[in-house]
Amino acid sequence: MKRTLLKFLVGIISLLGAYFYVQTEKENLTDLALDNIEALAQGENTNLYCFGEGDIDCKGIKVKKRFDGIR
């Protein structure tokens, strides 16, 4: 009886320890991942002009020249 109770208590303590370890584990993001998140959060450039027909993708259309950031 004492041995069974001891095994049970050791199991419970082990499970609690594993639970708290997983809960306190932090996920570190690299600078590259943070840059990617920031780029996705900024959205697409609205100052975009497309000219001609060609191989460059611009707003879903294949064009010859694409100009970004023109104001």
N, CA, C and O atoms as a GROMACS GRO file, in nm:
protein
  284
    1MET      N    1   0.082  -0.118   0.000
    1MET     CA    2   0.000   0.000   0.000
    1MET      C    3   0.087   0.126   0.000
    1MET      O    4   0.062   0.219  -0.077
    2LYS      N    5   0.191   0.128   0.088
    2LYS     CA    6   0.278   0.245   0.094
    2LYS      C    7   0.355   0.263  -0.037
    2LYS      O    8   0.376   0.376  -0.082
    3ARG      N    9   0.396   0.152  -0.097
    3ARG     CA   10   0.472   0.159  -0.221
    3ARG      C   11   0.385   0.213  -0.335
    3ARG      O   12   0.432   0.292  -0.416
    4THR      N   13   0.260   0.171  -0.341
    4THR     CA   14   0.167   0.218  -0.445
    4THR      C   15   0.141   0.367  -0.427
    4THR      O   16   0.140   0.443  -0.524
    5LEU      N   17   0.121   0.410  -0.303
    5LEU     CA   18   0.098   0.552  -0.275
    5LEU      C   19   0.221   0.634  -0.312
    5LEU      O   20   0.208   0.743  -0.366
    6LEU      N   21   0.340   0.582  -0.283
    6LEU     CA   22   0.464   0.652  -0.316
    6LEU      C   23   0.479   0.666  -0.468
    6LEU      O   24   0.517   0.772  -0.517
    7LYS      N   25   0.450   0.559  -0.543
    7LYS     CA   26   0.457   0.564  -0.690
    7LYS      C   27   0.357   0.665  -0.745
    7LYS      O   28   0.387   0.739  -0.839
    8PHE      N   29   0.238   0.668  -0.687
    8PHE     CA   30   0.135   0.761  -0.731
    8PHE      C   31   0.179   0.906  -0.708
    8PHE      O   32   0.165   0.990  -0.796
    9LEU      N   33   0.232   0.933  -0.589
    9LEU     CA   34   0.278   1.069  -0.558
    9LEU      C   35   0.395   1.112  -0.646
    9LEU      O   36   0.400   1.226  -0.690
   10VAL      N   37   0.487   1.021  -0.672
   10VAL     CA   38   0.600   1.052  -0.760
   10VAL      C   39   0.549   1.081  -0.902
   10VAL      O   40   0.599   1.173  -0.968
   11GLY      N   41   0.452   1.005  -0.948
   11GLY     CA   42   0.394   1.029  -1.080
   11GLY      C   43   0.325   1.164  -1.089
   11GLY      O   44   0.341   1.236  -1.188
   12ILE      N   45   0.247   1.199  -0.986
   12ILE     CA   46   0.177   1.328  -0.985
   12ILE      C   47   0.277   1.443  -0.983
   12ILE      O   48   0.261   1.541  -1.056
   13ILE      N   49   0.380   1.432  -0.900
   13ILE     CA   50   0.481   1.537  -0.891
   13ILE      C   51   0.556   1.551  -1.024
   13ILE      O   52   0.588   1.662  -1.066
   14SER      N   53   0.583   1.439  -1.089
   14SER     CA   54   0.650   1.443  -1.219
   14SER      C   55   0.564   1.512  -1.324
   14SER      O   56   0.613   1.593  -1.403
   15LEU      N   57   0.435   1.479  -1.325
   15LEU     CA   58   0.345   1.543  -1.421
   15LEU      C   59   0.332   1.692  -1.395
   15LEU      O   60   0.330   1.772  -1.490
   16LEU      N   61   0.323   1.731  -1.270
   16LEU     CA   62   0.316   1.874  -1.237
   16LEU      C   63   0.444   1.946  -1.278
   16LEU      O   64   0.439   2.058  -1.330
   17GLY      N   65   0.557   1.885  -1.255
   17GLY     CA   66   0.684   1.945  -1.294
   17GLY      C   67   0.693   1.963  -1.445
   17GLY      O   68   0.738   2.068  -1.493
   18ALA      N   69   0.651   1.861  -1.520
   18ALA     CA   70   0.653   1.870  -1.667
   18ALA      C   71   0.557   1.978  -1.715
   18ALA      O   72   0.588   2.051  -1.809
   19TYR      N   73   0.441   1.989  -1.652
   19TYR     CA   74   0.343   2.090  -1.691
   19TYR      C   75   0.400   2.230  -1.671
   19TYR      O   76   0.390   2.314  -1.761
   20PHE      N   77   0.458   2.258  -1.554
   20PHE     CA   78   0.512   2.390  -1.528
   20PHE      C   79   0.634   2.420  -1.615
   20PHE      O   80   0.657   2.536  -1.650
   21TYR      N   81   0.712   2.319  -1.650
   21TYR     CA   82   0.825   2.340  -1.738
   21TYR      C   83   0.777   2.383  -1.877
   21TYR      O   84   0.832   2.476  -1.935
   22VAL      N   85   0.676   2.318  -1.928
   22VAL     CA   86   0.624   2.351  -2.060
   22VAL      C   87   0.559   2.489  -2.060
   22VAL      O   88   0.572   2.563  -2.157
   23GLN      N   89   0.489   2.524  -1.952
   23GLN     CA   90   0.423   2.652  -1.944
   23GLN      C   91   0.522   2.769  -1.936
   23GLN      O   92   0.493   2.877  -1.987
   24THR      N   93   0.636   2.749  -1.874
   24THR     CA   94   0.732   2.858  -1.857
   24THR      C   95   0.834   2.864  -1.970
   24THR      O   96   0.913   2.959  -1.975
   25GLU      N   97   0.835   2.767  -2.059
   25GLU     CA   98   0.930   2.767  -2.169
   25GLU      C   99   0.894   2.878  -2.267
   25GLU      O  100   0.780   2.886  -2.312
   26LYS      N  101   0.990   2.962  -2.300
   26LYS     CA  102   0.965   3.075  -2.389
   26LYS      C  103   1.018   3.043  -2.528
   26LYS      O  104   1.119   2.973  -2.544
   27GLU      N  105   0.949   3.095  -2.627
   27GLU     CA  106   0.991   3.076  -2.765
   27GLU      C  107   1.062   3.202  -2.811
   27GLU      O  108   1.003   3.310  -2.815
   28ASN      N  109   1.188   3.189  -2.846
   28ASN     CA  110   1.266   3.303  -2.892
   28ASN      C  111   1.260   3.311  -3.044
   28ASN      O  112   1.285   3.213  -3.113
   29LEU      N  113   1.226   3.428  -3.094
   29LEU     CA  114   1.221   3.450  -3.238
   29LEU      C  115   1.350   3.517  -3.283
   29LEU      O  116   1.402   3.606  -3.216
   30THR      N  117   1.401   3.474  -3.396
   30THR     CA  118   1.522   3.533  -3.449
   30THR      C  119   1.489   3.670  -3.510
   30THR      O  120   1.373   3.703  -3.530
   31ASP      N  121   1.593   3.746  -3.537
   31ASP     CA  122   1.574   3.877  -3.598
   31ASP      C  123   1.509   3.864  -3.736
   31ASP      O  124   1.427   3.947  -3.775
   32LEU      N  125   1.545   3.758  -3.809
   32LEU     CA  126   1.486   3.736  -3.941
   32LEU      C  127   1.336   3.712  -3.930
   32LEU      O  128   1.259   3.766  -4.009
   33ALA      N  129   1.295   3.632  -3.833
   33ALA     CA  130   1.152   3.605  -3.814
   33ALA      C  131   1.078   3.733  -3.776
   33ALA      O  132   0.968   3.757  -3.824
   34LEU      N  133   1.138   3.815  -3.689
   34LEU     CA  134   1.075   3.941  -3.650
   34LEU      C  135   1.066   4.037  -3.768
   34LEU      O  136   0.967   4.109  -3.782
   35ASP      N  137   1.168   4.040  -3.854
   35ASP     CA  138   1.164   4.124  -3.974
   35ASP      C  139   1.053   4.078  -4.068
   35ASP      O  140   0.984   4.160  -4.128
   36ASN      N  141   1.036   3.947  -4.081
   36ASN     CA  142   0.930   3.894  -4.166
   36ASN      C  143   0.792   3.930  -4.112
   36ASN      O  144   0.703   3.965  -4.189
   37ILE      N  145   0.775   3.923  -3.982
   37ILE     CA  146   0.647   3.958  -3.921
   37ILE      C  147   0.618   4.106  -3.942
   37ILE      O  148   0.505   4.144  -3.973
   38GLU      N  149   0.720   4.189  -3.927
   38GLU     CA  150   0.702   4.332  -3.947
   38GLU      C  151   0.667   4.364  -4.092
   38GLU      O  152   0.582   4.449  -4.118
   39ALA      N  153   0.731   4.295  -4.186
   39ALA     CA  154   0.702   4.318  -4.328
   39ALA      C  155   0.560   4.276  -4.362
   39ALA      O  156   0.492   4.344  -4.440
   40LEU      N  157   0.515   4.167  -4.305
   40LEU     CA  158   0.377   4.123  -4.331
   40LEU      C  159   0.276   4.219  -4.269
   40LEU      O  160   0.167   4.238  -4.324
   41ALA      N  161   0.310   4.277  -4.156
   41ALA     CA  162   0.218   4.367  -4.088
   41ALA      C  163   0.204   4.501  -4.160
   41ALA      O  164   0.102   4.568  -4.147
   42GLN      N  165   0.306   4.541  -4.236
   42GLN     CA  166   0.302   4.669  -4.305
   42GLN      C  167   0.206   4.670  -4.423
   42GLN      O  168   0.157   4.776  -4.462
   43GLY      N  169   0.179   4.556  -4.480
   43GLY     CA  170   0.090   4.550  -4.596
   43GLY      C  171   0.165   4.578  -4.725
   43GLY      O  172   0.288   4.589  -4.726
   44GLU      N  173   0.090   4.589  -4.832
   44GLU     CA  174   0.151   4.611  -4.962
   44GLU      C  175   0.167   4.759  -4.990
   44GLU      O  176   0.093   4.842  -4.939
   45ASN      N  177   0.263   4.788  -5.074
   45ASN     CA  178   0.290   4.925  -5.112
   45ASN      C  179   0.178   4.975  -5.203
   45ASN      O  180   0.147   4.911  -5.304
   46THR      N  181   0.118   5.087  -5.169
   46THR     CA  182   0.010   5.141  -5.252
   46THR      C  183   0.063   5.232  -5.362
   46THR      O  184  -0.010   5.262  -5.457
   47ASN      N  185   0.189   5.277  -5.350
   47ASN     CA  186   0.250   5.362  -5.453
   47ASN      C  187   0.320   5.273  -5.555
   47ASN      O  188   0.442   5.269  -5.560
   48LEU      N  189   0.243   5.202  -5.635
   48LEU     CA  190   0.298   5.106  -5.728
   48LEU      C  191   0.240   5.132  -5.866
   48LEU      O  192   0.118   5.137  -5.884
   49TYR      N  193   0.329   5.147  -5.964
   49TYR     CA  194   0.286   5.172  -6.102
   49TYR      C  195   0.344   5.066  -6.193
   49TYR      O  196   0.460   5.028  -6.178
   50CYS      N  197   0.265   5.018  -6.288
   50CYS     CA  198   0.305   4.910  -6.377
   50CYS      C  199   0.293   4.958  -6.522
   50CYS      O  200   0.195   5.024  -6.559
   51PHE      N  201   0.394   4.924  -6.605
   51PHE     CA  202   0.393   4.967  -6.745
   51PHE      C  203   0.429   4.852  -6.838
   51PHE      O  204   0.519   4.774  -6.808
   52GLY      N  205   0.359   4.843  -6.951
   52GLY     CA  206   0.391   4.749  -7.058
   52GLY      C  207   0.351   4.606  -7.028
   52GLY      O  208   0.286   4.576  -6.928
   53GLU      N  209   0.393   4.519  -7.120
   53GLU     CA  210   0.369   4.376  -7.107
   53GLU      C  211   0.503   4.305  -7.101
   53GLU      O  212   0.592   4.334  -7.181
   54GLY      N  213   0.518   4.211  -7.006
   54GLY     CA  214   0.646   4.143  -6.992
   54GLY      C  215   0.640   4.030  -6.891
   54GLY      O  216   0.538   3.962  -6.879
   55ASP      N  217   0.751   4.011  -6.819
   55ASP     CA  218   0.764   3.897  -6.728
   55ASP      C  219   0.759   3.934  -6.580
   55ASP      O  220   0.762   3.845  -6.495
   56ILE      N  221   0.751   4.061  -6.547
   56ILE     CA  222   0.751   4.103  -6.407
   56ILE      C  223   0.608   4.104  -6.355
   56ILE      O  224   0.518   4.157  -6.420
   57ASP      N  225   0.587   4.044  -6.237
   57ASP     CA  226   0.454   4.039  -6.177
   57ASP      C  227   0.427   4.170  -6.104
   57ASP      O  228   0.504   4.210  -6.017
   58CYS      N  229   0.316   4.235  -6.139
   58CYS     CA  230   0.278   4.361  -6.076
   58CYS      C  231   0.127   4.361  -6.058
   58CYS      O  232   0.053   4.369  -6.156
   59LYS      N  233   0.083   4.351  -5.932
   59LYS     CA  234  -0.060   4.347  -5.902
   59LYS      C  235  -0.130   4.232  -5.975
   59LYS      O  236  -0.246   4.246  -6.015
   60GLY      N  237  -0.062   4.122  -5.992
   60GLY     CA  238  -0.120   4.005  -6.057
   60GLY      C  239  -0.115   4.008  -6.208
   60GLY      O  240  -0.169   3.919  -6.273
   61ILE      N  241  -0.051   4.109  -6.266
   61ILE     CA  242  -0.041   4.122  -6.412
   61ILE      C  243   0.107   4.116  -6.450
   61ILE      O  244   0.192   4.170  -6.379
   62LYS      N  245   0.139   4.052  -6.561
   62LYS     CA  246   0.276   4.047  -6.610
   62LYS      C  247   0.306   4.175  -6.687
   62LYS      O  248   0.238   4.206  -6.785
   63VAL      N  249   0.409   4.249  -6.642
   63VAL     CA  250   0.442   4.378  -6.704
   63VAL      C  251   0.590   4.384  -6.737
   63VAL      O  252   0.668   4.297  -6.698
   64LYS      N  253   0.628   4.488  -6.812
   64LYS     CA  254   0.767   4.508  -6.851
   64LYS      C  255   0.843   4.588  -6.746
   64LYS      O  256   0.959   4.556  -6.717
   65LYS      N  257   0.781   4.692  -6.687
   65LYS     CA  258   0.846   4.774  -6.585
   65LYS      C  259   0.753   4.795  -6.467
   65LYS      O  260   0.631   4.808  -6.482
   66ARG      N  261   0.814   4.797  -6.349
   66ARG     CA  262   0.738   4.818  -6.226
   66ARG      C  263   0.812   4.923  -6.142
   66ARG      O  264   0.932   4.911  -6.120
   67PHE      N  265   0.741   5.025  -6.097
   67PHE     CA  266   0.800   5.132  -6.019
   67PHE      C  267   0.735   5.133  -5.881
   67PHE      O  268   0.613   5.143  -5.869
   68ASP      N  269   0.818   5.122  -5.778
   68ASP     CA  270   0.770   5.122  -5.639
   68ASP      C  271   0.803   5.256  -5.574
   68ASP      O  272   0.907   5.316  -5.603
   69GLY      N  273   0.715   5.303  -5.488
   69GLY     CA  274   0.743   5.418  -5.405
   69GLY      C  275   0.742   5.552  -5.473
   69GLY      O  276   0.796   5.649  -5.419
   70ILE      N  277   0.683   5.562  -5.590
   70ILE     CA  278   0.672   5.690  -5.658
   70ILE      C  279   0.560   5.770  -5.594
   70ILE      O  280   0.450   5.718  -5.575
   71ARG      N  281   0.588   5.894  -5.562
   71ARG     CA  282   0.484   5.978  -5.500
   71ARG      C  283   0.446   6.093  -5.588
   71ARG      O  284   0.361   6.173  -5.551
   0.00000   0.00000   0.00000
